[in-house]
Amino acid sequence: MACSPEMAESNQRNAQKSTGPKTEAGKARSRCNALKKGTHCKKVVPLDQTSLFETRMRNWANSDAPADDDRERRALKSAVMASLRSDNGSHLLCMRSDKRHVRAVARHERKIQDAFDAALKAFEEDPTKTAALEATSLGCEMLIERWREALNGLQEADPNQPLPPDVFAQIAGLLGLRAQVNDYGPAWKAFQSTYGGMVSLDERQAMITLMEGRIAEYEEKGEEVGEKENEALEEALARAHADDTPTGRRLRADVDKADRQMKSFFAVLDKFRDARQREARQRDRAAATDPATSNKRHVAALQGVISLMRPEAGPKTENGPVLATQTPETRTVVAAATSASPAHGTIQPVIPQSTQVPQSGQLIYSTKYGPVHTPRENSHRSDPDDVRAELRGMGHKNMADKKRKRHRR
C-alpha cells in the first residue's frame, strides 16, 4: 500500500523514538530476552549469574597469566561459560527430579486410595467381601479398627445382661453375617441363637479370643501389604529419578557436553602455564651458563662467607676493642709486669718476666705459671683471594662432572 510523503516522514520520526534501551543495564537485560534455561549460552551471561561469572574469572585464572594475553583469557572465559552451562543443566535436572518425585508419590497414594474406596464400597454392600480390603494397607487398618471397637464393646458389656444391639450387629457384620430382618440364613440363626440372648462366660471368652486372633491376623497381613506397597513406591521413584524422557536425556547430554568442554579448556590453560614455566626454566639455565652471571653469583657467595668469618668487635678498652668471643670470667686483656724479687731461701734472684703488653684484642689466660698468650683470631683466617680461587675451582669441577655425566647418558 503506497503512502504519502507526509506519512513516510511521520513513520521515520516515530521510529527514531523506539531505538531500544540506551543504558548499560537496559542493554544487559535486553540481551537476555531470548535466554530461557541457560544450558546453551556461550556468549551471554545470565543476569543472576553475573557475580558468579566474575568470581570464577578471578579465581580460576592462572596466577602468572599475563594481562595482555587474549588467547588465555578467551580460553578462561570459555571454561567459565561451560561451567555455567553445566550448572544450569544440573539445576534443571534437579528441579525435574523433585517434581517427578512429588508426582510419583502423589500418583502412588492416589492409586492406593482409589483401590481402598472401591473395596470399602463393595464391603459395605456385602460384608463377606473383605479380600479387596485386605489387599490394601488402608483396608487392613480399617478392619483392625472395627474389630477393636467390637472387642472393646464386648468387654465393656455387662456379662449378666444380653449383648447390646449395636455390639451384636457390629460383630455379626464383621463375621460376614446379614443382620437384616428379611435375611435369615443358617449362620445368622446359629449366631443369633448363641449370642442373641444371655451369653455364658465361656462363649464370651471364646468370642474375645476369636476377635483378638482376627486383629493379629489383619496386623500381620497389613505389614505384608505395606511392604509390597513400599517396594512399588521405590520402583516408581526410581523410574521418576531416572527421567528417561526426551527432555531428561537431552539435558543430561547437554551437561555432559559442557563438562567435557570445561575440561578441554582447562587443559588449554594448563598448557599455557606449563609453557611459561618451561620458558622460565630455560632462562634460568641460560643465566646459569652465562659467565657474567656466574661471576656475580660467586662474588655474592664469597661476600657471604667473608661476612660470616669477620669477627664482631665488642666494647673498647684502653688496649683496644674486646672480641665478642671473650668472656670476663676466663679471658682478660691486661698490660702488667711482674716484680723482680729473690725467691725465699735462695741467693739466686728469680729472672724477671718481661713486660707483657698485649696487642689489641689479644687473649690472655691466667694460670699459676703466669699469663699464657693466645694468638689473635685473625691469624687463623684464610686469605679471601685463596677462598675465592678455591670456590671457583669447586664450581668448575662440578660443571665438568655434570657434563661428563651428560655425555655418558
C-alpha positions in Angstrom: 0.0 0.0 0.0 1.5 3.3 -1.1 1.8 6.1 1.5 2.1 9.7 1.1 5.4 11.5 1.7 4.0 13.1 4.8 3.1 9.7 6.3 6.5 8.3 5.4 8.2 11.2 7.2 5.9 10.7 10.2 6.8 7.0 10.4 10.5 7.8 10.3 10.1 10.3 13.1 8.2 7.8 15.2 10.8 5.1 14.5 13.5 7.3 16.0 11.7 7.2 19.3 11.8 3.4 19.5 15.5 2.6 19.3 15.6 0.2 22.3 17.4 0.6 25.6 20.1 3.3 26.0 21.6 2.5 29.4 24.0 -0.3 30.0 21.6 -2.0 32.5 18.8 -1.9 29.9 21.1 -3.3 27.2 22.2 -6.1 29.5 18.6 -7.0 30.2 17.7 -6.9 26.5 20.5 -9.4 25.7 18.8 -11.9 27.9 15.4 -11.6 26.3 15.9 -14.9 24.3 17.5 -16.7 27.3 15.3 -19.4 28.7 17.3 -22.0 30.6 20.9 -21.1 30.1 22.1 -24.6 29.0 23.3 -23.4 25.6 24.6 -19.9 26.4 28.1 -19.3 25.1 28.4 -15.5 24.9 25.6 -14.1 27.0 25.9 -14.4 30.8 22.6 -14.8 32.7 21.8 -11.8 34.9 21.5 -14.0 38.1 25.0 -15.5 37.4 26.9 -12.3 36.7 28.6 -12.2 40.1 29.4 -16.0 39.9 30.9 -15.4 36.4 33.2 -12.6 37.7 34.2 -14.6 40.7 35.2 -17.6 38.7 37.1 -15.4 36.2 39.2 -14.1 39.1 39.7 -17.4 41.0 40.3 -19.7 38.1 42.8 -17.6 36.2 46.5 -18.7 36.4 48.4 -16.6 38.9 51.2 -16.0 36.4 49.0 -15.2 33.4 49.9 -12.0 31.6 47.2 -9.4 31.4 47.6 -8.8 27.7 47.3 -12.4 26.6 43.9 -12.6 24.7 44.2 -16.3 23.9 44.5 -17.4 27.5 41.7 -15.0 28.6 39.4 -16.4 25.8 40.1 -19.9 27.0 39.4 -19.0 30.6 36.1 -17.3 29.6 35.1 -20.4 27.6 35.8 -22.6 30.6 33.8 -20.4 32.9 30.8 -20.3 30.4 31.0 -24.1 30.1 30.8 -24.4 33.9 27.7 -22.1 33.9 26.0 -24.2 31.3 26.8 -27.3 33.3 25.4 -25.7 36.5 22.2 -24.6 34.7 21.7 -28.1 33.3 22.3 -29.8 36.6 19.9 -27.3 38.3 17.2 -28.1 35.8 17.7 -31.8 36.2 17.4 -31.4 40.0 14.2 -29.4 39.6 12.7 -32.0 37.2 13.7 -34.8 39.6 12.0 -33.1 42.5 8.8 -32.5 40.6 8.8 -36.1 39.2 9.4 -37.4 42.8 6.4 -35.4 44.1 4.2 -36.6 41.2 5.2 -40.2 41.7 4.4 -40.2 45.4 1.0 -38.5 44.7 0.2 -41.0 42.0 1.1 -43.9 44.3 -1.0 -42.6 47.1 -3.9 -41.9 44.8 -3.8 -45.4 43.4 -3.9 -46.9 46.9 -6.8 -44.6 47.9 -8.8 -45.4 44.8 -8.4 -49.2 45.5 -9.4 -48.7 49.1 -12.5 -46.7 48.2 -13.7 -49.3 45.7 -13.0 -52.1 48.3 -14.9 -50.3 51.0 -17.9 -49.7 48.8 -18.0 -53.4 47.9 -17.6 -54.3 51.6 -20.5 -52.1 52.7 -22.7 -53.8 50.1 -21.6 -57.2 51.1 -19.7 -57.7 54.4 -18.4 -61.1 53.1 -16.2 -59.4 50.5 -13.2 -58.5 52.6 -10.5 -59.7 50.1 -10.3 -56.4 48.4 -9.9 -54.6 51.7 -7.2 -57.0 52.8 -5.2 -56.2 49.6 -4.6 -52.6 50.8 -2.9 -51.3 53.9 -5.7 -48.8 54.4 -8.2 -51.6 54.3 -6.3 -53.7 56.8 -6.1 -50.7 59.1 -9.9 -50.1 58.8 -10.7 -53.8 59.6 -8.3 -53.7 62.6 -10.0 -50.6 63.9 -13.5 -52.0 63.5 -12.6 -55.3 65.2 -11.0 -53.4 68.1 -14.2 -51.3 68.5 -16.3 -54.5 68.6 -13.8 -56.1 71.1 -14.0 -53.1 73.4 -17.8 -53.1 73.2 -17.9 -56.8 74.1 -15.5 -56.4 77.0 -17.4 -53.4 78.4 -20.8 -55.1 78.1 -22.4 -56.4 81.3 -21.8 -60.2 81.5 -25.1 -60.7 83.3 -27.1 -59.0 80.6 -27.6 -59.8 76.9 -25.3 -58.2 74.4 -26.2 -54.6 73.4 -27.9 -54.5 69.9 -25.2 -52.2 68.4 -22.4 -54.6 69.6 -24.3 -57.6 68.4 -24.9 -56.1 65.0 -21.2 -55.0 64.7 -19.9 -58.4 65.5 -22.3 -60.0 63.1 -21.3 -57.6 60.3 -17.6 -58.3 60.9 -18.3 -62.0 60.8 -20.0 -61.6 57.4 -23.5 -62.3 58.6 -26.6 -60.5 57.4 -28.3 -58.8 60.3 -31.3 -57.6 58.4 -34.7 -58.8 59.3 -35.6 -60.2 55.9 -32.3 -62.2 55.6 -32.3 -65.4 57.7 -29.5 -67.8 57.0 -28.2 -70.8 58.9 -25.2 -68.9 60.0 -27.3 -66.0 61.2 -29.7 -68.2 63.0 -26.8 -70.1 64.8 -25.2 -66.8 65.7 -28.5 -65.3 67.0 -29.3 -68.4 69.0 -25.9 -68.3 70.6 -25.3 -64.6 71.2 -28.8 -63.2 70.8 -29.7 -63.8 74.5 -27.7 -64.4 77.5 -24.1 -65.3 76.8 -22.2 -67.6 79.1 -18.7 -66.7 80.2 -17.1 -69.5 78.1 -18.9 -68.3 75.0 -17.9 -64.7 75.7 -14.3 -65.7 76.2 -14.3 -67.7 73.0 -15.6 -64.7 71.1 -12.9 -62.5 72.6 -10.3 -65.0 71.6 -11.7 -65.1 68.1 -11.7 -61.3 67.8 -8.1 -61.0 69.1 -7.0 -63.6 66.6 -8.6 -61.6 63.8 -6.9 -58.5 64.9 -3.5 -60.2 65.0 -4.1 -61.7 61.6 -5.0 -58.4 60.0 -2.0 -56.7 61.6 0.4 -59.3 60.1 -1.4 -59.0 56.7 -1.2 -55.2 56.9 2.6 -55.4 57.4 3.0 -57.6 54.3 0.8 -55.4 52.2 2.6 -52.3 53.4 6.0 -53.8 52.4 4.7 -54.5 48.9 3.3 -51.0 48.6 6.7 -49.6 49.7 8.5 -51.7 47.1 6.1 -50.4 44.4 6.7 -46.8 45.6 10.5 -47.3 45.4 10.3 -48.7 41.9 8.1 -45.7 40.9 10.6 -43.3 42.4 13.5 -45.0 40.7 11.7 -44.6 37.3 10.9 -40.9 38.2 14.6 -40.1 39.1 15.9 -41.9 36.1 14.0 -39.4 33.9 14.2 -41.5 30.8 12.3 -38.9 28.8 13.4 -37.0 25.7 13.8 -33.8 27.8 15.8 -35.6 30.5 18.1 -37.3 28.0 18.7 -34.0 26.2 19.5 -32.2 29.5 21.9 -34.9 30.6 23.6 -34.8 27.2 24.0 -31.0 27.5 25.5 -31.3 31.0 28.0 -34.0 29.8 28.9 -31.9 26.8 29.5 -28.8 29.0 31.7 -30.8 31.4 33.8 -32.1 28.5 34.2 -28.6 27.1 35.2 -27.2 30.5 37.9 -29.9 30.9 39.3 -29.3 27.5 39.6 -25.5 28.1 41.2 -26.2 31.5 43.7 -28.4 29.6 44.5 -25.4 27.3 45.0 -23.2 30.4 47.4 -25.8 31.8 49.4 -25.8 28.6 49.8 -22.0 28.7 51.0 -22.3 32.3 53.4 -25.2 31.5 54.8 -23.2 28.6 55.6 -20.2 30.8 57.2 -22.4 33.4 59.3 -24.2 30.7 60.5 -20.8 29.3 61.4 -19.7 32.9 63.5 -22.8 33.4 65.2 -22.3 30.1 66.1 -18.7 31.1 67.4 -19.9 34.4 69.6 -22.5 32.7 70.9 -19.9 30.2 71.6 -17.4 33.0 73.5 -20.2 34.9 75.8 -20.8 31.9 76.4 -17.1 31.4 80.0 -16.2 32.7 78.9 -12.8 33.9 76.0 -14.2 35.9 78.3 -17.0 37.2 80.9 -14.4 38.4 78.2 -12.4 40.1 76.9 -15.5 41.9 80.4 -16.4 43.1 81.1 -12.9 44.3 77.8 -13.0 46.3 78.8 -16.3 47.8 82.3 -15.0 48.7 80.8 -11.9 50.3 78.5 -14.2 52.4 81.5 -16.3 53.5 83.6 -13.3 54.4 80.8 -11.7 56.4 80.5 -14.9 58.4 84.3 -15.1 59.0 84.6 -11.4 60.1 84.5 -11.1 63.9 82.2 -8.8 65.8 84.0 -6.2 67.9 82.9 -5.7 71.5 83.3 -2.7 73.8 86.6 -0.7 73.5 89.2 -0.7 76.3 92.5 1.0 76.9 94.3 -1.7 74.9 91.7 -1.9 72.0 88.4 -3.5 71.4 87.4 -6.8 73.0 86.1 -9.5 70.7 82.7 -10.9 71.2 84.2 -14.3 71.9 85.9 -13.2 75.0 84.3 -13.7 78.4 85.2 -11.7 81.6 85.4 -14.8 83.7 88.1 -16.7 81.7 89.7 -14.1 79.5 91.1 -10.7 80.4 93.1 -8.1 78.5 96.0 -7.0 80.8 99.2 -5.0 80.5 101.3 -5.6 83.6 104.9 -6.5 84.5 105.9 -8.8 87.5 108.4 -7.5 90.1 112.0 -9.0 90.2 112.4 -10.1 93.8 114.6 -13.0 95.1 112.9 -16.2 96.0 112.6 -17.0 99.7 115.6 -19.1 100.9 117.7 -18.7 97.7 120.5 -16.5 96.8 119.7 -16.5 93.1 117.1 -14.0 92.1 114.2 -15.0 90.0 114.6 -13.9 86.4 112.1 -11.2 86.0 109.4 -11.6 83.3 109.4 -9.1 80.6 106.8 -6.5 80.5 103.7 -8.1 78.8 101.8 -5.6 76.7 99.3 -7.5 74.7 98.2 -6.2 71.4 94.7 -5.0 70.6 92.3 -7.9 71.1 95.0 -10.3 72.4 93.7 -13.0 74.7 95.5 -14.0 78.0 94.6 -16.9 80.2 95.7 -16.5 83.9 97.4 -19.7 85.2 99.6 -20.5 88.2 102.7 -20.3 85.9 101.8 -16.9 84.6 99.8 -15.5 81.9 99.5 -17.5 78.7 99.2 -15.6 75.4 97.0 -16.8 72.6 97.3 -15.7 69.1 94.7 -13.4 67.6 91.8 -14.9 65.8 92.6 -13.2 62.6 95.8 -15.1 62.3 93.8 -18.4 61.6 91.8 -16.9 58.8 92.5 -17.7 55.2 93.2 -15.1 52.6 90.0 -14.1 50.8 91.7 -14.4 47.4 92.6 -18.0 48.2 89.0 -18.8 49.3 87.6 -17.2 46.1 90.0 -19.3 44.0 89.1 -22.4 45.8 85.3 -21.8 45.4 85.8 -21.1 41.7 87.7 -24.3 41.3 85.0 -26.2 43.0 82.4 -24.7 40.7 84.4 -25.6 37.6 84.8 -29.1 38.9 81.1 -29.5 39.5 80.3 -28.3 36.0 82.8 -30.7 34.5 81.3 -33.6 36.4 77.8 -32.7 35.1 79.0 -32.5 31.5 80.8 -35.9 31.9 77.6 -37.5 33.3 75.5 -36.0 30.5 77.9 -37.4 27.8 77.7 -40.8 29.5 73.9 -40.8 29.2 
